[in-house]
Amino acid sequence: MNPAYSVILFTVLSGAGYGLLAILGFSAVVGLVMISPAINLTMLVVALVLITAGLVSSTSHLGRPERAWRALSQWRTSWLSREGVFAVITYVPAVLLGIVWITEISPNLRLFTLFNVSSYLWVLGGAGSILSIATVICTGQIYATLRTIPAWYYLLTTPIYLLLSVVSGFVIWMFLMSLFGYKTEPTVILMGVFLLELALILKWVYWRYVDRSDFGVTKADAIGFASLTKVQNLEPAHQTKNYLMREMGYQVARSHSVRLRRFASWTCFIIPGLCLLLMLLAPSYQLIGNMTAVVSLFVGLLTERWLFFAEAKHVVTRYY
């Protein structure tokens, strides 16, 4: 398919934002929010900015963005609608978490709250974490349930989406911690390395599947004949490209695909992992290592997501 840059930005930015929000929520549940409330609030703002920027960018791909709200009504049958519903609901516990940390910074502001939400910190954190994960799962399911696109109709599509979201949020979280002068524990760094390399392995398994996948239908199936019937085109369906050919039949050369996969592997998984390992050997360079890991990771994620769309072909291209 023709990669839409608005959707690429949406999945990368919002995925990282939801991953960061899930980690903040999980920290609140298990009582790991011992750092300054101001830092917690800053991380929350970063997460919400990433989420909102991604959601806003996704609307530019719609033909009628002003009607996007109508998609929320189809939550019973549409993963896209469920994604929208969860995305909206996620703002509720996130904003309440922000209120908790604001009141901890300025106790006088508690006079303006209807109830003491700080006593429900673990509930808000758990809700925010669960809703963030649910939103990312819905995003992955939008693609994983499309039978008409064999490259996406695969059991690892959604898990990879979720894992990349958590990994990107985790790396951003470590970077922000080091930016505010907190040293990351070796076990946390090793966890980050493990998640990065696990994502690399799953991604290469997915790419191997893409190389072996086919349309599942033949030209004979497309026109109603038996599958083994030989069908040959006498003329092309169109003399010039139409919308379906432009959007659904994007071609990327195999040699370019291999190079881009290697580039994505290094920038998205290997280099960030090496940066994290370097931080174990030289803790004084944690800020530089984390910054390099974040930049490299996002370059790799943009490349990986571009390939995700570029290598996917719709079965409708059988007609052409």
Phi and psi restraints in degrees (value plus and minus 20) as a CYANA .aco file:
   2 ASN   PHI     -92.3   -52.3
   2 ASN   PSI      96.4   136.4
   3 PRO   PHI     -83.2   -43.2
   3 PRO   PSI     103.4   143.4
   4 ALA   PHI    -114.1   -74.1
   4 ALA   PSI      98.8   138.8
   5 TYR   PHI     -84.1   -44.1
   5 TYR   PSI     -50.2   -10.2
   6 SER   PHI     -85.2   -45.2
   6 SER   PSI     -59.8   -19.8
   7 VAL   PHI     -92.2   -52.2
   7 VAL   PSI     -56.0   -16.0
   8 ILE   PHI     -81.2   -41.2
   8 ILE   PSI     -67.6   -27.6
   9 LEU   PHI     -82.9   -42.9
   9 LEU   PSI     -59.1   -19.1
  10 PHE   PHI     -80.3   -40.3
  10 PHE   PSI     -71.0   -31.0
  11 THR   PHI     -87.6   -47.6
  11 THR   PSI     -55.0   -15.0
  12 VAL   PHI     -95.1   -55.1
  12 VAL   PSI     -71.3   -31.3
  13 LEU   PHI     -89.0   -49.0
  13 LEU   PSI     -69.5   -29.5
  14 SER   PHI     -86.3   -46.3
  14 SER   PSI     -57.1   -17.1
  15 GLY   PHI     -79.4   -39.4
  15 GLY   PSI     -64.2   -24.2
  16 ALA   PHI     -86.4   -46.4
  16 ALA   PSI     -60.4   -20.4
  17 GLY   PHI     -83.9   -43.9
  17 GLY   PSI     -64.0   -24.0
  18 TYR   PHI     -87.2   -47.2
  18 TYR   PSI     -55.3   -15.3
  19 GLY   PHI     -83.4   -43.4
  19 GLY   PSI     -63.8   -23.8
  20 LEU   PHI     -85.4   -45.4
  20 LEU   PSI     -61.2   -21.2
  21 LEU   PHI     -84.9   -44.9
  21 LEU   PSI     -58.3   -18.3
  22 ALA   PHI     -83.2   -43.2
  22 ALA   PSI     -59.9   -19.9
  23 ILE   PHI     -88.0   -48.0
  23 ILE   PSI     -61.5   -21.5
  24 LEU   PHI     -82.3   -42.3
  24 LEU   PSI     -62.6   -22.6
  25 GLY   PHI     -84.7   -44.7
  25 GLY   PSI     -62.6   -22.6
  26 PHE   PHI     -83.0   -43.0
  26 PHE   PSI     -59.1   -19.1
  27 SER   PHI     -81.7   -41.7
  27 SER   PSI     -58.0   -18.0
  28 ALA   PHI     -87.9   -47.9
  28 ALA   PSI     -55.4   -15.4
  29 VAL   PHI     -86.7   -46.7
  29 VAL   PSI     -65.1   -25.1
  30 VAL   PHI    -111.3   -71.3
  30 VAL   PSI     -15.9    24.1
  31 GLY   PHI      57.8    97.8
  31 GLY   PSI      12.1    52.1
  32 LEU   PHI    -120.5   -80.5
  32 LEU   PSI      -2.9    37.1
  33 VAL   PHI    -114.9   -74.9
  33 VAL   PSI      35.9    75.9
  34 MET   PHI    -104.9   -64.9
  34 MET   PSI     -28.6    11.4
  35 ILE   PHI     -99.0   -59.0
  35 ILE   PSI     158.4   198.4
  36 SER   PHI     -79.8   -39.8
  36 SER   PSI     117.7   157.7
  37 PRO   PHI     -77.4   -37.4
  37 PRO   PSI     -52.2   -12.2
  38 ALA   PHI     -83.6   -43.6
  38 ALA   PSI     -57.7   -17.7
  39 ILE   PHI     -90.9   -50.9
  39 ILE   PSI     -61.0   -21.0
  40 ASN   PHI     -78.3   -38.3
  40 ASN   PSI     -64.0   -24.0
  41 LEU   PHI     -84.9   -44.9
  41 LEU   PSI     -59.6   -19.6
  42 THR   PHI     -82.3   -42.3
  42 THR   PSI     -64.5   -24.5
  43 MET   PHI     -82.8   -42.8
  43 MET   PSI     -58.7   -18.7
  44 LEU   PHI     -83.9   -43.9
  44 LEU   PSI     -62.0   -22.0
  45 VAL   PHI     -83.4   -43.4
  45 VAL   PSI     -62.5   -22.5
  46 VAL   PHI     -79.4   -39.4
  46 VAL   PSI     -64.6   -24.6
  47 ALA   PHI     -81.6   -41.6
  47 ALA   PSI     -65.0   -25.0
  48 LEU   PHI     -88.9   -48.9
  48 LEU   PSI     -54.5   -14.5
  49 VAL   PHI     -84.6   -44.6
  49 VAL   PSI     -64.9   -24.9
  50 LEU   PHI     -82.3   -42.3
  50 LEU   PSI     -65.0   -25.0
  51 ILE   PHI     -81.6   -41.6
  51 ILE   PSI     -69.5   -29.5
  52 THR   PHI     -85.6   -45.6
  52 THR   PSI     -61.0   -21.0
  53 ALA   PHI     -81.5   -41.5
  53 ALA   PSI     -60.8   -20.8
  54 GLY   PHI     -85.8   -45.8
  54 GLY   PSI     -63.8   -23.8
  55 LEU   PHI     -84.5   -44.5
  55 LEU   PSI     -60.9   -20.9
  56 VAL   PHI     -85.4   -45.4
  56 VAL   PSI     -62.3   -22.3
  57 SER   PHI     -84.1   -44.1
  57 SER   PSI     -51.2   -11.2
  58 SER   PHI     -87.7   -47.7
  58 SER   PSI     -48.4    -8.4
  59 THR   PHI     -89.9   -49.9
  59 THR   PSI     -41.6    -1.6
  60 SER   PHI     -90.2   -50.2
  60 SER   PSI     -34.4     5.6
  61 HIS   PHI    -106.3   -66.3
  61 HIS   PSI     -28.7    11.3
  62 LEU   PHI    -103.9   -63.9
  62 LEU   PSI     127.1   167.1
  63 GLY   PHI     -87.8   -47.8
  63 GLY   PSI     -59.3   -19.3
  64 ARG   PHI    -149.1  -109.1
  64 ARG   PSI      61.2   101.2
  65 PRO   PHI     -76.4   -36.4
  65 PRO   PSI     -49.9    -9.9
  66 GLU   PHI     -87.9   -47.9
  66 GLU   PSI     -33.6     6.4
  67 ARG   PHI    -120.9   -80.9
  67 ARG   PSI     -11.2    28.8
  68 ALA   PHI     -79.5   -39.5
  68 ALA   PSI     -52.1   -12.1
  69 TRP   PHI     -81.7   -41.7
  69 TRP   PSI     -44.9    -4.9
  70 ARG   PHI     -87.4   -47.4
  70 ARG   PSI     -43.1    -3.1
  71 ALA   PHI     -85.5   -45.5
  71 ALA   PSI     -42.3    -2.3
  72 LEU   PHI     -85.8   -45.8
  72 LEU   PSI     -39.9     0.1
  73 SER   PHI     -98.3   -58.3
  73 SER   PSI     -30.3     9.7
  74 GLN   PHI    -121.3   -81.3
  74 GLN   PSI       9.7    49.7
  75 TRP   PHI     -85.6   -45.6
  75 TRP   PSI     -39.8     0.2
  76 ARG   PHI     -89.9   -49.9
  76 ARG   PSI     -49.9    -9.9
  77 THR   PHI    -143.2  -103.2
  77 THR   PSI     -35.3     4.7
  78 SER   PHI    -134.4   -94.4
  78 SER   PSI     106.1   146.1
  79 TRP   PHI     -88.2   -48.2
  79 TRP   PSI     -50.9   -10.9
  80 LEU   PHI     -83.6   -43.6
  80 LEU   PSI     -62.5   -22.5
  81 SER   PHI     -86.5   -46.5
  81 SER   PSI     -61.5   -21.5
  82 ARG   PHI     -82.0   -42.0
  82 ARG   PSI     -59.1   -19.1
  83 GLU   PHI     -79.4   -39.4
  83 GLU   PSI     -64.4   -24.4
  84 GLY   PHI     -84.4   -44.4
  84 GLY   PSI     -60.8   -20.8
  85 VAL   PHI     -83.6   -43.6
  85 VAL   PSI     -68.5   -28.5
  86 PHE   PHI     -84.1   -44.1
  86 PHE   PSI     -57.0   -17.0
  87 ALA   PHI     -82.1   -42.1
  87 ALA   PSI     -60.1   -20.1
  88 VAL   PHI     -90.1   -50.1
  88 VAL   PSI     -65.8   -25.8
  89 ILE   PHI     -84.0   -44.0
  89 ILE   PSI     -52.6   -12.6
  90 THR   PHI     -80.2   -40.2
  90 THR   PSI     -47.9    -7.9
  91 TYR   PHI     -84.0   -44.0
  91 TYR   PSI     -46.9    -6.9
  92 VAL   PHI     -84.1   -44.1
  92 VAL   PSI     -79.3   -39.3
  93 PRO   PHI     -85.1   -45.1
  93 PRO   PSI     -49.2    -9.2
  94 ALA   PHI     -85.7   -45.7
  94 ALA   PSI     -64.8   -24.8
  95 VAL   PHI     -85.7   -45.7
  95 VAL   PSI     -59.9   -19.9
  96 LEU   PHI     -84.9   -44.9
  96 LEU   PSI     -56.9   -16.9
  97 LEU   PHI     -80.5   -40.5
  97 LEU   PSI     -61.6   -21.6
  98 GLY   PHI     -81.2   -41.2
  98 GLY   PSI     -59.4   -19.4
  99 ILE   PHI     -82.4   -42.4
  99 ILE   PSI     -61.6   -21.6
 100 VAL   PHI     -77.8   -37.8
 100 VAL   PSI     -69.1   -29.1
 101 TRP   PHI     -92.4   -52.4
 101 TRP   PSI     -50.0   -10.0
 102 ILE   PHI     -86.0   -46.0
 102 ILE   PSI     -63.4   -23.4
 103 THR   PHI     -87.7   -47.7
 103 THR   PSI     -48.7    -8.7
 104 GLU   PHI     -91.6   -51.6
 104 GLU   PSI     -50.9   -10.9
 105 ILE   PHI     -93.7   -53.7
 105 ILE   PSI     -63.9   -23.9
 106 SER   PHI    -145.3  -105.3
 106 SER   PSI      70.1   110.1
 107 PRO   PHI     -75.4   -35.4
 107 PRO   PSI     -47.7    -7.7
 108 ASN   PHI     -83.1   -43.1
 108 ASN   PSI     -43.7    -3.7
 109 LEU   PHI     -92.7   -52.7
 109 LEU   PSI     -30.6     9.4
 110 ARG   PHI     -84.1   -44.1
 110 ARG   PSI     -40.2    -0.2
 111 LEU   PHI     -85.1   -45.1
 111 LEU   PSI     -41.2    -1.2
 112 PHE   PHI    -115.1   -75.1
 112 PHE   PSI     -20.2    19.8
 113 THR   PHI    -115.3   -75.3
 113 THR   PSI     124.6   164.6
 114 LEU   PHI     -93.9   -53.9
 114 LEU   PSI     -49.4    -9.4
 115 PHE   PHI    -172.1  -132.1
 115 PHE   PSI     146.6   186.6
 116 ASN   PHI    -100.8   -60.8
 116 ASN   PSI      65.7   105.7
 117 VAL   PHI     -89.8   -49.8
 117 VAL   PSI     -36.7     3.3
 118 SER   PHI     -83.0   -43.0
 118 SER   PSI     -46.7    -6.7
 119 SER   PHI     -93.2   -53.2
 119 SER   PSI     -32.0     8.0
 120 TYR   PHI    -128.8   -88.8
 120 TYR   PSI       7.0    47.0
 121 LEU   PHI     -78.6   -38.6
 121 LEU   PSI     -63.1   -23.1
 122 TRP   PHI     -89.0   -49.0
 122 TRP   PSI     -51.9   -11.9
 123 VAL   PHI     -88.3   -48.3
 123 VAL   PSI     -65.6   -25.6
 124 LEU   PHI     -83.5   -43.5
 124 LEU   PSI     -62.5   -22.5
 125 GLY   PHI     -83.1   -43.1
 125 GLY   PSI     -64.6   -24.6
 126 GLY   PHI     -83.4   -43.4
 126 GLY   PSI     -62.3   -22.3
 127 ALA   PHI     -84.0   -44.0
 127 ALA   PSI     -64.0   -24.0
 128 GLY   PHI     -82.5   -42.5
 128 GLY   PSI     -60.6   -20.6
 129 SER   PHI     -86.1   -46.1
 129 SER   PSI     -66.9   -26.9
 130 ILE   PHI     -85.0   -45.0
 130 ILE   PSI     -63.7   -23.7
 131 LEU   PHI     -86.8   -46.8
 131 LEU   PSI     -56.0   -16.0
 132 SER   PHI     -83.0   -43.0
 132 SER   PSI     -66.3   -26.3
 133 ILE   PHI     -83.4   -43.4
 133 ILE   PSI     -61.6   -21.6
 134 ALA   PHI     -82.2   -42.2
 134 ALA   PSI     -58.7   -18.7
 135 THR   PHI     -83.9   -43.9
 135 THR   PSI     -64.3   -24.3
 136 VAL   PHI     -86.1   -46.1
 136 VAL   PSI     -58.8   -18.8
 137 ILE   PHI     -81.0   -41.0
 137 ILE   PSI     -62.6   -22.6
 138 CYS   PHI     -82.3   -42.3
 138 CYS   PSI     -59.4   -19.4
 139 THR   PHI     -80.4   -40.4
 139 THR   PSI     -66.3   -26.3
 140 GLY   PHI     -83.6   -43.6
 140 GLY   PSI     -58.7   -18.7
 141 GLN   PHI     -88.2   -48.2
 141 GLN   PSI     -45.7    -5.7
 142 ILE   PHI     -75.3   -35.3
 142 ILE   PSI     -61.0   -21.0
 143 TYR   PHI    -108.9   -68.9
 143 TYR   PSI     -58.4   -18.4
 144 ALA   PHI     -88.2   -48.2
 144 ALA   PSI     -38.1     1.9
 145 THR   PHI    -118.8   -78.8
 145 THR   PSI     -14.7    25.3
 146 LEU   PHI    -106.9   -66.9
 146 LEU   PSI      77.8   117.8
 147 ARG   PHI     -83.8   -43.8
 147 ARG   PSI     -45.5    -5.5
 148 THR   PHI     -96.3   -56.3
 148 THR   PSI     -26.6    13.4
 149 ILE   PHI    -144.2  -104.2
 149 ILE   PSI      72.7   112.7
 150 PRO   PHI     -76.1   -36.1
 150 PRO   PSI     -53.6   -13.6
 151 ALA   PHI     -86.0   -46.0
 151 ALA   PSI     -42.8    -2.8
 152 TRP   PHI    -119.5   -79.5
 152 TRP   PSI     -47.4    -7.4
 153 TYR   PHI     -97.6   -57.6
 153 TYR   PSI      55.9    95.9
 154 TYR   PHI    -168.2  -128.2
 154 TYR   PSI     126.6   166.6
 155 LEU   PHI     -87.6   -47.6
 155 LEU   PSI     -40.3    -0.3
 156 LEU   PHI    -112.1   -72.1
 156 LEU   PSI     -25.6    14.4
 157 THR   PHI     -79.9   -39.9
 157 THR   PSI     -71.6   -31.6
 158 THR   PHI     -89.1   -49.1
 158 THR   PSI     -66.2   -26.2
 159 PRO   PHI     -77.3   -37.3
 159 PRO   PSI     -57.7   -17.7
 160 ILE   PHI     -86.5   -46.5
 160 ILE   PSI     -62.5   -22.5
 161 TYR   PHI     -76.4   -36.4
 161 TYR   PSI     -67.0   -27.0
 162 LEU   PHI     -86.2   -46.2
 162 LEU   PSI     -63.1   -23.1
 163 LEU   PHI     -85.6   -45.6
 163 LEU   PSI     -61.4   -21.4
 164 LEU   PHI     -85.6   -45.6
 164 LEU   PSI     -54.3   -14.3
 165 SER   PHI     -83.9   -43.9
 165 SER   PSI     -67.9   -27.9
 166 VAL   PHI     -84.9   -44.9
 166 VAL   PSI     -62.1   -22.1
 167 VAL   PHI     -82.3   -42.3
 167 VAL   PSI     -68.0   -28.0
 168 SER   PHI     -84.7   -44.7
 168 SER   PSI     -60.8   -20.8
 169 GLY   PHI     -84.0   -44.0
 169 GLY   PSI     -58.0   -18.0
 170 PHE   PHI     -85.7   -45.7
 170 PHE   PSI     -62.8   -22.8
 171 VAL   PHI     -86.6   -46.6
 171 VAL   PSI     -60.1   -20.1
 172 ILE   PHI     -83.7   -43.7
 172 ILE   PSI     -61.0   -21.0
 173 TRP   PHI     -80.4   -40.4
 173 TRP   PSI     -64.7   -24.7
 174 MET   PHI     -84.3   -44.3
 174 MET   PSI     -58.2   -18.2
 175 PHE   PHI     -83.5   -43.5
 175 PHE   PSI     -65.1   -25.1
 176 LEU   PHI     -85.4   -45.4
 176 LEU   PSI     -56.8   -16.8
 177 MET   PHI     -80.7   -40.7
 177 MET   PSI     -66.4   -26.4
 178 SER   PHI     -89.8   -49.8
 178 SER   PSI     -51.4   -11.4
 179 LEU   PHI     -83.3   -43.3
 179 LEU   PSI     -53.1   -13.1
 180 PHE   PHI    -114.1   -74.1
 180 PHE   PSI      -8.0    32.0
 181 GLY   PHI      69.6   109.6
 181 GLY   PSI      -8.2    31.8
 182 TYR   PHI    -115.1   -75.1
 182 TYR   PSI     113.8   153.8
 183 LYS   PHI    -104.3   -64.3
 183 LYS   PSI     114.5   154.5
 184 THR   PHI    -103.9   -63.9
 184 THR   PSI     113.4   153.4
 185 GLU   PHI     -86.1   -46.1
 185 GLU   PSI     125.6   165.6
 186 PRO   PHI     -75.6   -35.6
 186 PRO   PSI     -58.0   -18.0
 187 THR   PHI     -84.2   -44.2
 187 THR   PSI     -56.5   -16.5
 188 VAL   PHI     -87.7   -47.7
 188 VAL   PSI     -61.1   -21.1
 189 ILE   PHI     -82.7   -42.7
 189 ILE   PSI     -65.0   -25.0
 190 LEU   PHI     -83.3   -43.3
 190 LEU   PSI     -55.1   -15.1
 191 MET   PHI     -82.3   -42.3
 191 MET   PSI     -61.6   -21.6
 192 GLY   PHI     -82.5   -42.5
 192 GLY   PSI     -62.6   -22.6
 193 VAL   PHI     -82.5   -42.5
 193 VAL   PSI     -63.3   -23.3
 194 PHE   PHI     -80.0   -40.0
 194 PHE   PSI     -65.3   -25.3
 195 LEU   PHI     -84.8   -44.8
 195 LEU   PSI     -59.6   -19.6
 196 LEU   PHI     -83.0   -43.0
 196 LEU   PSI     -66.4   -26.4
 197 GLU   PHI     -94.4   -54.4
 197 GLU   PSI     -50.0   -10.0
 198 LEU   PHI     -83.8   -43.8
 198 LEU   PSI     -62.4   -22.4
 199 ALA   PHI     -82.3   -42.3
 199 ALA   PSI     -58.6   -18.6
 200 LEU   PHI     -81.6   -41.6
 200 LEU   PSI     -65.0   -25.0
 201 ILE   PHI     -83.1   -43.1
 201 ILE   PSI     -67.1   -27.1
 202 LEU   PHI     -84.1   -44.1
 202 LEU   PSI     -56.0   -16.0
 203 LYS   PHI     -87.2   -47.2
 203 LYS   PSI     -60.0   -20.0
 204 TRP   PHI     -90.2   -50.2
 204 TRP   PSI     -54.1   -14.1
 205 VAL   PHI     -81.0   -41.0
 205 VAL   PSI     -62.2   -22.2
 206 TYR   PHI     -83.5   -43.5
 206 TYR   PSI     -64.8   -24.8
 207 TRP   PHI     -83.8   -43.8
 207 TRP   PSI     -56.5   -16.5
 208 ARG   PHI     -82.3   -42.3
 208 ARG   PSI     -59.5   -19.5
 209 TYR   PHI     -83.6   -43.6
 209 TYR   PSI     -63.3   -23.3
 210 VAL   PHI     -79.3   -39.3
 210 VAL   PSI     -60.5   -20.5
 211 ASP   PHI     -85.3   -45.3
 211 ASP   PSI     -50.6   -10.6
 212 ARG   PHI    -114.8   -74.8
 212 ARG   PSI     -32.7     7.3
 213 SER   PHI     -94.9   -54.9
 213 SER   PSI     132.3   172.3
 214 ASP   PHI    -150.8  -110.8
 214 ASP   PSI    -197.7  -157.7
 215 PHE   PHI     -91.0   -51.0
 215 PHE   PSI     -46.0    -6.0
 216 GLY   PHI      63.1   103.1
 216 GLY   PSI     -29.5    10.5
 217 VAL   PHI    -153.7  -113.7
 217 VAL   PSI     136.2   176.2
 218 THR   PHI    -129.8   -89.8
 218 THR   PSI     153.9   193.9
 219 LYS   PHI     -81.4   -41.4
 219 LYS   PSI     -55.3   -15.3
 220 ALA   PHI     -83.7   -43.7
 220 ALA   PSI     -62.1   -22.1
 221 ASP   PHI     -79.3   -39.3
 221 ASP   PSI     -58.9   -18.9
 222 ALA   PHI     -84.7   -44.7
 222 ALA   PSI     -48.9    -8.9
 223 ILE   PHI    -129.5   -89.5
 223 ILE   PSI     -10.5    29.5
 224 GLY   PHI      73.4   113.4
 224 GLY   PSI      -9.5    30.5
 225 PHE   PHI    -113.4   -73.4
 225 PHE   PSI     152.0   192.0
 226 ALA   PHI     -82.1   -42.1
 226 ALA   PSI     129.0   169.0
 227 SER   PHI     -79.3   -39.3
 227 SER   PSI     -54.8   -14.8
 228 LEU   PHI    -103.6   -63.6
 228 LEU   PSI     -22.9    17.1
 229 THR   PHI     -88.6   -48.6
 229 THR   PSI     112.8   152.8
 230 LYS   PHI    -100.6   -60.6
 230 LYS   PSI     106.8   146.8
 231 VAL   PHI    -145.0  -105.0
 231 VAL   PSI     109.8   149.8
 232 GLN   PHI    -145.2  -105.2
 232 GLN   PSI     114.6   154.6
 233 ASN   PHI     -94.0   -54.0
 233 ASN   PSI     108.4   148.4
 234 LEU   PHI    -102.7   -62.7
 234 LEU   PSI     -56.7   -16.7
 235 GLU   PHI    -162.3  -122.3
 235 GLU   PSI     134.4   174.4
 236 PRO   PHI     -87.6   -47.6
 236 PRO   PSI     133.0   173.0
 237 ALA   PHI     -83.9   -43.9
 237 ALA   PSI     -51.9   -11.9
 238 HIS   PHI    -161.6  -121.6
 238 HIS   PSI     126.9   166.9
 239 GLN   PHI    -100.3   -60.3
 239 GLN   PSI     -46.3    -6.3
 240 THR   PHI    -145.9  -105.9
 240 THR   PSI     140.6   180.6
 241 LYS   PHI     -88.4   -48.4
 241 LYS   PSI     119.3   159.3
 242 ASN   PHI    -131.6   -91.6
 242 ASN   PSI    -193.3  -153.3
 243 TYR   PHI     -81.4   -41.4
 243 TYR   PSI     -64.7   -24.7
 244 LEU   PHI     -83.0   -43.0
 244 LEU   PSI     -63.0   -23.0
 245 MET   PHI     -86.8   -46.8
 245 MET   PSI     -55.7   -15.7
 246 ARG   PHI     -94.9   -54.9
 246 ARG   PSI     -59.0   -19.0
 247 GLU   PHI    -110.4   -70.4
 247 GLU   PSI     -57.9   -17.9
 248 MET   PHI    -122.2   -82.2
 248 MET   PSI     -32.6     7.4
 249 GLY   PHI    -141.1  -101.1
 249 GLY   PSI      15.6    55.6
 250 TYR   PHI     -80.8   -40.8
 250 TYR   PSI     114.5   154.5
 251 GLN   PHI    -131.4   -91.4
 251 GLN   PSI     111.9   151.9
 252 VAL   PHI    -144.7  -104.7
 252 VAL   PSI     108.4   148.4
 253 ALA   PHI     -81.3   -41.3
 253 ALA   PSI     123.4   163.4
 254 ARG   PHI     -79.0   -39.0
 254 ARG   PSI     -60.6   -20.6
 255 SER   PHI     -84.3   -44.3
 255 SER   PSI     -60.4   -20.4
 256 HIS   PHI     -86.1   -46.1
 256 HIS   PSI     -59.2   -19.2
 257 SER   PHI     -80.6   -40.6
 257 SER   PSI     -63.6   -23.6
 258 VAL   PHI     -84.3   -44.3
 258 VAL   PSI     -63.7   -23.7
 259 ARG   PHI     -84.4   -44.4
 259 ARG   PSI     -61.3   -21.3
 260 LEU   PHI     -88.2   -48.2
 260 LEU   PSI     -54.1   -14.1
 261 ARG   PHI     -84.3   -44.3
 261 ARG   PSI     -62.9   -22.9
 262 ARG   PHI     -85.3   -45.3
 262 ARG   PSI     -61.8   -21.8
 263 PHE   PHI     -81.8   -41.8
 263 PHE   PSI     -64.9   -24.9
 264 ALA   PHI     -83.5   -43.5
 264 ALA   PSI     -58.6   -18.6
 265 SER   PHI     -82.7   -42.7
 265 SER   PSI     -63.7   -23.7
 266 TRP   PHI     -90.1   -50.1
 266 TRP   PSI     -68.8   -28.8
 267 THR   PHI     -94.7   -54.7
 267 THR   PSI     -52.9   -12.9
 268 CYS   PHI    -108.1   -68.1
 268 CYS   PSI     -52.4   -12.4
 269 PHE   PHI    -143.3  -103.3
 269 PHE   PSI     -70.1   -30.1
 270 ILE   PHI     -93.4   -53.4
 270 ILE   PSI     -72.2   -32.2
 271 ILE   PHI     -82.1   -42.1
 271 ILE   PSI     -66.3   -26.3
 272 PRO   PHI     -79.1   -39.1
 272 PRO   PSI     -58.6   -18.6
 273 GLY   PHI     -83.4   -43.4
 273 GLY   PSI     -61.5   -21.5
 274 LEU   PHI     -85.7   -45.7
 274 LEU   PSI     -57.6   -17.6
 275 CYS   PHI     -82.8   -42.8
 275 CYS   PSI     -60.0   -20.0
 276 LEU   PHI     -88.0   -48.0
 276 LEU   PSI     -60.7   -20.7
 277 LEU   PHI     -84.9   -44.9
 277 LEU   PSI     -56.5   -16.5
 278 LEU   PHI     -82.9   -42.9
 278 LEU   PSI     -52.4   -12.4
 279 MET   PHI     -84.9   -44.9
 279 MET   PSI     -47.2    -7.2
 280 LEU   PHI     -89.7   -49.7
 280 LEU   PSI     -56.0   -16.0
 281 LEU   PHI    -101.0   -61.0
 281 LEU   PSI     -50.4   -10.4
 282 ALA   PHI    -154.1  -114.1
 282 ALA   PSI      59.7    99.7
 283 PRO   PHI     -78.1   -38.1
 283 PRO   PSI     -45.9    -5.9
 284 SER   PHI     -88.8   -48.8
 284 SER   PSI     -35.5     4.5
 285 TYR   PHI    -124.2   -84.2
 285 TYR   PSI       4.7    44.7
 286 GLN   PHI     -82.1   -42.1
 286 GLN   PSI     -60.5   -20.5
 287 LEU   PHI     -83.4   -43.4
 287 LEU   PSI     -66.5   -26.5
 288 ILE   PHI     -84.7   -44.7
 288 ILE   PSI     -62.9   -22.9
 289 GLY   PHI     -82.3   -42.3
 289 GLY   PSI     -63.2   -23.2
 290 ASN   PHI     -86.3   -46.3
 290 ASN   PSI     -60.4   -20.4
 291 MET   PHI     -83.3   -43.3
 291 MET   PSI     -64.6   -24.6
 292 THR   PHI     -82.8   -42.8
 292 THR   PSI     -60.2   -20.2
 293 ALA   PHI     -83.2   -43.2
 293 ALA   PSI     -61.8   -21.8
 294 VAL   PHI     -84.8   -44.8
 294 VAL   PSI     -67.9   -27.9
 295 VAL   PHI     -82.1   -42.1
 295 VAL   PSI     -67.9   -27.9
 296 SER   PHI     -82.0   -42.0
 296 SER   PSI     -62.4   -22.4
 297 LEU   PHI     -81.1   -41.1
 297 LEU   PSI     -63.6   -23.6
 298 PHE   PHI     -90.8   -50.8
 298 PHE   PSI     -55.4   -15.4
 299 VAL   PHI     -81.6   -41.6
 299 VAL   PSI     -63.8   -23.8
 300 GLY   PHI     -86.5   -46.5
 300 GLY   PSI     -59.5   -19.5
 301 LEU   PHI     -84.3   -44.3
 301 LEU   PSI     -60.4   -20.4
 302 LEU   PHI     -82.8   -42.8
 302 LEU   PSI     -59.9   -19.9
 303 THR   PHI     -87.8   -47.8
 303 THR   PSI     -64.9   -24.9
 304 GLU   PHI     -81.1   -41.1
 304 GLU   PSI     -61.9   -21.9
 305 ARG   PHI     -91.5   -51.5
 305 ARG   PSI     -54.6   -14.6
 306 TRP   PHI     -82.0   -42.0
 306 TRP   PSI     -63.8   -23.8
 307 LEU   PHI     -83.6   -43.6
 307 LEU   PSI     -56.8   -16.8
 308 PHE   PHI     -76.3   -36.3
 308 PHE   PSI     -60.8   -20.8
 309 PHE   PHI    -104.8   -64.8
 309 PHE   PSI     -59.3   -19.3
 310 ALA   PHI     -86.5   -46.5
 310 ALA   PSI     -53.0   -13.0
 311 GLU   PHI    -107.3   -67.3
 311 GLU   PSI     -22.7    17.3
 312 ALA   PHI    -112.6   -72.6
 312 ALA   PSI     106.9   146.9
 313 LYS   PHI    -138.9   -98.9
 313 LYS   PSI     117.0   157.0
 314 HIS   PHI    -103.0   -63.0
 314 HIS   PSI     127.0   167.0
 315 VAL   PHI     -84.2   -44.2
 315 VAL   PSI     -36.9     3.1
 316 VAL   PHI     -83.3   -43.3
 316 VAL   PSI     -42.2    -2.2
 317 THR   PHI     -87.4   -47.4
 317 THR   PSI     -31.1     8.9
 318 ARG   PHI     -80.0   -40.0
 318 ARG   PSI     -48.8    -8.8
 319 TYR   PHI     -91.5   -51.5
 319 TYR   PSI     -37.7     2.3
